[in-house]
Every structure is written in structure tokens, then in C-alpha cells.
Amino acid sequence: MYRILLYIHVSSAILSIGPFFILIPIVNKLGAAQHGVQQAYISIFRTSVRLVKHAGHILVGSGILLIVNSHWSWTTSWIVATLAVMGGSVFFLARAFTPVLRKFDEPGADQHFLIRKLTRSVWIYLFLLMLMLWFMVVKPVLW
């Protein structure tokens, strides 16, 4: 059972991280795109963020089950660090993408500003995800 949970956990981590690598070239093309194409890119962005959120639920659930069914303690430093980064990333994800994507539909929106904001958010969120992945793979003793 543990190996199945581990497989689910790793698969959901891939689904949580992977879409953001696809969003990098998409966000770079937003500025030069015609309105119809731009709306298609924004739709891809919204769908990707939704996929990441749902994969994140599976990731958290499988992570909890893995800890419960292993020798790891909730007070292990890499687990505490992962949970801390995850807590921050949940709030970041909620505020970084959907509200900005909605502003593209507003008349007179500064699209170059919104594109810079999306680009920055993608890179910050990727950093947070990769940091959590590093904690889970390396399992460093932090204290």
C-alpha cells in the first residue's frame, strides 16, 4: 500500500509542478497576441491553475497518508519546512493568478503590467514548488 501511495504522491507532484513550465512560454506570448488568441492563452492559464489546485489536493492527501504510514514524525524538520512553504504557497496561489487573469477582461487594463505580474508569479510559484520538492526528495535535517 505504501508504494501505491508514494506513486500517487509523486504523480500528483508532477501534475502540480509541470503545468507551470508550460505557462512560461504562454505568458511570454500574451503581449503580442491578438485578442482571440490572448483569450485562448488565458483559458489555458486558468485551466492549468485549476489542474494544479486539484493535483495539490491529492498531493496533500497522499502526503498525509504517507507520513501516517511511515516512520516519519510530523515534527521532522523537512516535513515542518515543507508544510510551512506549502501554507504560504496556498495563499500565494489563491492571490497570484485568478484575480490577475480576471483583470485582462476589464476595459482599459494595463496588459503589460498584468503580463509582468503573471510572469513574476509563475517564477515565484515555481520556486516554491521546487523548494518543497527539494525538501521531500533530499529530506534535509534542518534542526
Secondary structure, DSSP 8 states (H G I E B T S, - for coil): -HHHHHHHHHHHHHHHHHHHHHHHHHHHHTTTS-HHHHHHHHHHHHHHHHHHHHHHHHHHHHHHHHHHTSS--TT-HHHHHHHHHHHHHHHHHHHHSHHHHHHTTSTT--HHHHHHHHHHHHHHHHHHHHHHHHHHHH-----
